[in-house]
Amino acid sequence: MRAAFDAAGLWQGTPDAVEPSVPLDAEDSGPPRFRAVFISDLHLGTPGCQAGPLLEFLKAHPSQLLYLVGDIVDGWQLRRRWFWPQAHNDVVQKLLRRARKGCKVVFVPGNHDEFARGFAGHHFGGIEVREEAVHTTADGRRLWVVHGDHFDAVIQCAKWLAYLGDNAYELTLRLNRHLNSLRARMGLPYWSLSAYLKHKVKKALNYVTAFEQAVAAEARKRGYQGVVCGHIHRAEMREIDGTLYCNDGDWVESLSALVEHHDGRLELVQWHGAHQHPVRTPAAAQSAPV
């Protein structure tokens, strides 16, 4: 992974040379609380990345396996404008430290960090880079782990339109930050403008549904019992025609992740500091083998 950062001009010094702004290894003692953790769409290198809450989440969720399911570093935005604060270095060091401490860390690049796909099959700093992965749960289910951008018709057929949409999304996030700064002064909770727009616009809902069905269908075709993906920034876990579809969300808005407990039970969680909340998901999809 370090070599991938070097290739993109993103690595600044060695992990040991970086002075973290928060303690990074307080959770390293004792057995891992979770069997596996899946996170994606961190978008390091953008102002929208919630690096602070992400570090808190990682500290509270030690695991035997950690899957980075794409768009960890936002190469698209960094090519336009450099943004790399200390907190983003802290996240990189945290991931490398997690691998050094014995956690198996697998990085499946997405479209925003597609530069790393050229390093598939290599290990960097203890982190394994793969085009895709297969995770077997404790109760025997085989889950296909893939970012999901290959099922996005906009990405595949009109990449220029994807870049345009990415700029519009960044503008929405900037407006959202100003709006929530005002809401905080009024004592109101966080509210996501872009999530609201996604839920209200019919075409956006149709796009999400088509994406989910396409990913689940491909997983089923390949003989897997389920799929774990990211890409669309919408945390979800449900059965689609007998195949378990899991999207672990993002760390720009939803601050969500997918975790596997030691008995194989899967759960979507949303991080709100010490008060973590499960994402509403049908109970059958959370625990029953498919």
C-alpha positions in Angstrom: 0.0 0.0 0.0 2.9 2.3 0.7 4.2 1.8 -2.8 0.8 2.6 -4.1 0.9 5.9 -2.2 4.4 6.5 -3.6 3.1 5.9 -7.1 0.4 8.5 -6.7 2.7 10.9 -4.9 0.6 10.6 -1.7 3.2 9.0 0.7 5.0 11.5 2.9 7.8 9.8 4.9 7.7 6.4 6.6 5.0 5.4 9.1 7.4 5.7 12.0 8.3 9.3 10.9 4.7 10.5 11.2 3.7 11.9 14.5 0.1 11.0 15.1 -2.2 13.5 16.7 -4.2 10.9 18.6 -3.2 7.6 20.3 -3.3 4.9 17.6 -2.6 1.6 19.5 -4.7 1.8 22.6 -6.8 -1.1 21.5 -4.0 -3.4 20.5 -4.0 -5.3 23.8 -6.4 -8.2 24.3 -8.3 -10.3 21.8 -10.1 -8.6 18.8 -13.7 -7.8 19.5 -14.8 -8.7 16.0 -13.9 -11.4 13.5 -14.0 -9.0 10.5 -14.6 -5.3 9.7 -15.5 -3.9 6.3 -15.1 -0.2 5.5 -15.0 1.7 2.2 -15.2 5.1 0.7 -13.0 6.9 3.2 -12.0 9.4 0.5 -8.8 10.4 2.2 -7.4 13.5 0.5 -10.7 15.4 0.6 -12.2 17.8 3.1 -15.3 15.6 3.3 -13.4 12.6 4.8 -14.4 12.1 8.5 -10.9 11.0 9.6 -11.4 11.8 13.3 -14.5 9.6 13.7 -12.9 6.9 11.6 -9.9 6.7 13.9 -12.3 6.5 16.9 -14.2 3.7 15.2 -11.1 1.7 14.3 -9.9 2.1 17.9 -13.2 0.7 19.2 -13.4 -2.1 16.6 -10.2 -4.3 16.7 -10.7 -7.3 14.4 -8.9 -10.4 13.1 -9.6 -9.2 9.5 -10.0 -5.7 8.1 -11.2 -5.2 4.5 -10.7 -1.8 2.8 -13.4 -2.0 0.1 -12.2 0.8 -2.2 -12.0 4.6 -2.5 -9.7 4.7 0.5 -7.7 7.5 -1.1 -9.4 9.9 -3.5 -7.0 10.3 -6.3 -9.5 12.2 -8.5 -9.8 15.1 -6.0 -6.0 15.1 -5.2 -5.2 15.5 -8.8 -7.3 18.7 -8.8 -6.3 20.1 -5.5 -3.9 18.9 -2.8 -5.5 18.3 0.6 -3.7 16.0 3.1 -4.0 17.1 6.7 -2.3 15.3 9.7 -5.5 13.3 10.5 -5.3 11.6 7.1 -1.7 10.6 7.8 -3.0 9.2 11.1 -5.5 7.0 9.3 -2.8 5.6 7.0 -0.5 4.9 9.9 -3.3 3.3 11.9 -4.0 0.9 9.0 -0.4 0.0 8.7 -0.1 -0.5 12.4 -3.1 -2.7 12.5 -1.5 -4.9 9.9 1.8 -5.0 11.8 -0.1 -6.1 15.0 -1.4 -9.2 13.3 -4.7 -8.2 11.8 -5.0 -9.4 8.2 -5.7 -6.2 6.1 -7.0 -6.6 2.6 -7.2 -3.6 0.3 -9.6 -3.9 -2.7 -9.1 -0.6 -4.7 -12.1 1.4 -6.1 -12.4 3.8 -9.0 -11.1 6.8 -7.0 -7.9 4.9 -6.0 -7.7 2.9 -9.2 -3.9 3.6 -9.4 -3.6 0.9 -6.7 -5.1 -1.8 -9.0 -1.7 -2.1 -10.7 -0.3 -3.4 -7.4 -2.8 -6.3 -7.1 -1.2 -9.4 -5.7 1.4 -7.4 -3.8 1.8 -6.7 0.0 2.8 -3.3 1.2 3.4 -2.6 4.9 1.6 -5.9 5.6 -1.5 -4.8 3.6 -2.5 -7.1 0.8 -3.8 -5.5 -2.4 -6.4 -7.5 -4.4 -8.7 -6.8 -7.3 -11.4 -8.6 -5.4 -11.6 -10.9 -2.4 -13.7 -13.8 -1.0 -14.5 -13.8 2.7 -15.9 -16.9 4.4 -17.9 -16.1 7.5 -17.6 -18.1 10.7 -20.9 -19.9 9.8 -19.6 -20.9 6.4 -21.1 -18.3 4.0 -18.8 -17.2 1.1 -19.1 -13.5 0.4 -17.7 -11.8 -2.6 -15.8 -8.5 -1.7 -15.7 -5.9 -4.5 -15.9 -2.1 -4.6 -18.7 -2.1 -7.1 -17.7 0.6 -9.6 -17.7 -2.0 -12.5 -21.5 -2.2 -12.1 -21.9 1.6 -12.5 -23.0 2.4 -16.0 -21.9 6.0 -15.6 -18.3 4.9 -14.7 -18.1 2.4 -17.5 -19.8 4.2 -20.3 -19.2 7.9 -19.6 -16.3 8.6 -17.2 -16.4 12.3 -17.9 -19.9 12.3 -16.6 -18.7 10.6 -13.4 -16.1 13.3 -12.9 -18.8 16.0 -13.4 -21.0 14.2 -10.8 -18.0 14.0 -8.4 -17.6 17.8 -8.6 -21.3 18.3 -8.0 -21.1 15.9 -5.0 -18.2 17.9 -3.5 -20.2 21.1 -3.9 -23.1 19.5 -2.1 -20.8 18.4 0.7 -19.4 21.9 1.1 -22.9 23.3 1.4 -23.7 20.5 3.8 -20.8 21.5 6.1 -22.0 25.1 6.3 -25.6 24.0 6.9 -24.6 21.7 9.7 -22.3 24.2 11.3 -25.4 26.5 11.5 -27.5 23.5 12.8 -24.9 22.8 15.5 -25.1 26.4 16.7 -28.9 26.0 17.0 -28.5 22.7 18.9 -29.8 20.6 16.1 -28.3 17.2 15.1 -26.4 16.4 12.0 -28.4 16.2 8.8 -27.2 15.1 5.4 -28.3 17.2 2.4 -27.0 14.8 -0.2 -28.6 11.8 1.4 -31.9 13.7 1.5 -31.6 14.5 -2.2 -30.7 10.9 -3.1 -33.8 9.6 -1.3 -36.1 12.2 -2.9 -34.9 12.1 -6.5 -36.6 9.2 -8.3 -33.8 8.7 -10.8 -31.3 8.4 -7.9 -33.5 5.7 -6.2 -33.8 3.8 -9.5 -30.0 4.0 -10.0 -29.4 2.6 -6.4 -31.9 -0.2 -6.9 -30.4 -1.2 -10.3 -26.9 -1.1 -8.8 -27.9 -3.3 -5.9 -29.7 -5.9 -8.1 -26.8 -6.0 -10.6 -24.1 -6.6 -7.9 -26.3 -9.3 -6.2 -27.0 -11.0 -9.5 -23.3 -11.2 -10.4 -22.5 -12.6 -6.9 -25.2 -15.2 -7.3 -23.9 -16.1 -10.8 -20.4 -16.7 -9.4 -21.8 -19.1 -6.8 -21.4 -16.9 -3.7 -24.0 -16.6 -0.9 -23.5 -12.9 -0.7 -21.6 -9.8 -1.6 -19.9 -6.9 0.3 -19.4 -3.7 -1.7 -19.3 0.1 -1.4 -19.2 2.8 -4.1 -22.7 4.3 -3.9 -22.3 5.6 -0.3 -25.5 4.0 0.9 -25.3 1.5 3.7 -27.7 -1.4 3.2 -28.0 -5.1 4.1 -30.8 -7.2 2.6 -31.5 -10.3 0.6 -32.0 -9.9 -3.1 -33.5 -13.0 -4.8 -31.8 -15.2 -2.2 -28.4 -13.5 -2.2 -27.2 -11.4 0.7 -26.4 -7.8 -0.4 -24.2 -5.8 2.0 -23.0 -2.3 1.3 -20.8 -0.9 4.1 -21.6 2.7 3.4 -19.0 5.4 3.6 -16.9 7.7 5.9 -18.0 11.0 4.3 -21.7 11.1 5.4 -23.1 7.9 6.9 -20.0 6.9 9.0 -21.0 3.3 8.7 -19.3 -0.1 8.5 -20.1 -3.8 8.2 -18.9 -6.0 11.1 -18.8 -9.7 11.5 -19.2 -11.1 15.0 -17.3 -14.2 16.1 -20.4 -16.4 15.6 -20.7 -15.3 11.9 -23.5 -12.8 12.5 -23.2 -9.7 10.2 -24.2 -6.3 11.4 -24.3 -2.8 9.8 -23.2 -0.2 12.3 -23.2 3.6 12.2 -20.7 5.4 14.3 -21.8 8.3 16.6 -18.9 8.5 19.0 -19.2 6.2 22.0 -22.9 5.8 21.1 -22.8 3.4 18.2 -26.1 2.6 16.5 -27.0 -0.4 14.3 -28.4 0.4 10.9 -31.9 -0.9 10.6 -31.7 -4.1 8.7 -34.1 -7.1 8.5 -33.1 -9.6 11.2 -33.1 -12.5 8.7 -30.4 -10.8 6.6 -28.3 -10.1 9.6 -28.0 -13.6 11.0 -29.5 -16.3 8.9 -27.4 -18.2 6.4 -28.5 -17.8 2.8 
